[in-house]
């Protein structure tokens, strides 16, 4: 949580989540092999506390090169 190494952070206008209680929300996007499961960790920074704007902090690719 403290250190984020090798992460690709970018802003996504399509990612809009209104969660005041949950800071982290995992979204599973089904895609064809080899990338079947793609999870996007969406966090809401304090800069946009009042706006329903989510920031895609980390992209973790799960199940890569699975047969």
C-alpha positions as CSV (number, residue, x, y, z in Angstrom):
1,X,0.0,0.0,0.0
2,X,2.8,2.3,0.8
3,X,5.1,1.6,-2.1
4,X,3.8,1.3,-5.7
5,X,6.5,0.0,-8.0
6,X,6.0,-0.7,-11.7
7,X,2.4,0.5,-11.9
8,X,0.8,2.2,-14.8
9,X,-1.3,5.0,-13.5
10,X,-3.6,7.0,-15.8
11,X,-6.9,8.9,-15.6
12,X,-10.0,7.2,-17.0
13,X,-13.0,9.4,-17.7
14,X,-15.2,6.3,-18.0
15,X,-14.4,5.2,-14.5
16,X,-16.9,7.0,-12.3
17,X,-17.9,5.4,-9.0
18,X,-19.8,7.0,-6.2
19,X,-18.6,5.3,-3.1
20,X,-18.1,7.3,0.0
21,X,-17.4,4.3,2.2
22,X,-15.2,2.2,-0.1
23,X,-12.0,3.7,-1.1
24,X,-11.0,0.8,-3.3
25,X,-13.2,-0.9,-5.9
26,X,-12.1,-3.8,-8.1
27,X,-13.6,-4.1,-11.5
28,X,-13.3,-7.4,-13.4
29,X,-13.3,-7.0,-17.2
30,X,-13.7,-10.3,-19.1
31,X,-11.4,-10.4,-22.2
32,X,-10.2,-13.1,-24.5
33,X,-7.1,-15.2,-23.8
34,X,-4.3,-14.7,-22.9
35,X,-5.7,-11.7,-21.0
36,X,-8.8,-13.2,-19.4
37,X,-9.1,-11.3,-16.2
38,X,-8.1,-7.7,-15.9
39,X,-8.7,-6.0,-12.6
40,X,-8.6,-2.2,-12.2
41,X,-8.0,-0.8,-8.8
42,X,-9.9,2.4,-8.7
43,X,-9.2,4.8,-5.8
44,X,-10.7,8.2,-5.0
45,X,-8.0,10.7,-4.1
46,X,-8.7,13.5,-1.5
47,X,-8.5,16.0,-4.3
48,X,-11.8,14.9,-5.7
49,X,-13.6,14.1,-2.5
50,X,-16.8,15.8,-3.5
51,X,-16.8,14.7,-7.1
52,X,-17.7,11.2,-8.2
53,X,-14.4,10.9,-10.1
54,X,-12.4,7.8,-9.8
55,X,-8.8,7.4,-10.4
56,X,-7.3,4.3,-11.9
57,X,-4.3,3.8,-9.7
58,X,-3.0,0.3,-10.6
59,X,-3.7,-2.2,-13.3
60,X,-3.1,-5.8,-12.3
61,X,-3.3,-8.4,-15.0
62,X,-4.3,-11.8,-13.6
63,X,-4.3,-15.1,-15.4
64,X,-1.8,-14.2,-18.0
65,X,-0.6,-17.0,-20.3
66,X,-3.1,-19.5,-19.0
67,X,-4.0,-22.5,-21.1
